[in-house]
Amino acid sequence: MRRFTYHEPATLDEAVSLLAAPNAQILAGGTDLLVELKEQLRRADCVVNIKKIPGIAGLAYDDKAGLRIGALATAREVEVSPLVLDKYRSLAQSVRELGSIQVRHRATIIGNVCRASPSADTIPPLIADGASLRICGAGGERTLKVEDFFLGPGRTVLKPGDVVTEIVVPPPPPGTRKIYIKHGRRKAMELATVGVAVTHVPGAETRIVLGAVAPTPLRARHAEDLLRGKRLTDELIAKAAQAAVAESRPISNVRASAEYRREMVGVLTRRALEQLR
């Protein structure tokens, strides 16, 4: 491991200042960062540990603002939260797919989002639920929709010095139904070959988000348009599934061919919609 300086800021302003330095890396859960530093896959001239900053941990909920997930909230906290299980079922489902139980006790949800992997499990449900990120940087605080956060694999809109302090997920309208389905080569400890998240508000709208089939998580907007305000019939579900296939842009790699991924987009989208009607 290469040498680096190590900092434990006590405030967000201090963290923002430290992270503006070249090759500064933020440490929260560290499940990716520490491995990549040891394997020399990532360079850090300084590591900024944000765990001692007050006010950025845990989960909170109110009926107006919805769910707030702090920068230090772990995957395991979300996984076992009764409130998340009740109101944000697809997010709870996705978190259970994240790594091992040991990883989930340390990894943070915001870290998983900021990693910007096209196959990340937590991102499709967050986009389907209309989640936003609160970002603190040198220019002050700003809010950004999760779906607008990604520029490509491993790339986001974050600038040097930026810290994502929380995720805000709106409260679900009454009767909302949600699901996340992941397909991989095995049932645990696996990256998604295809992931599909659906948030369905009967009589209003349906949001469909595809993972691992494009450079960034992808809203299947044409499929959503077909379903808007309509009852989920067999015929409509089949049309929406085919529309999602047409909107996907997968590549072939060691986990699956592009053709197989397209086929699974149709299968999983149809399966998700059938379970929600």
PyMOL commands that set and color helices and strands:
alter all, ss='L'
color gray80, all
select helices_A, chain A and resi 12-19+33-38+75-80+82-87+89-96+101-106+109-114+123-128+146-148+221-227+234-247+258-276
alter helices_A, ss='H'
color red, helices_A
select strands_A, chain A and resi 5-7+24-27+46-49+59-62+66-70+132-137+140-145+150-152+155-156+163-169+177-183+194-200+206-211+218-219
alter strands_A, ss='S'
color yellow, strands_A
deselect
rebuild
show_as cartoon
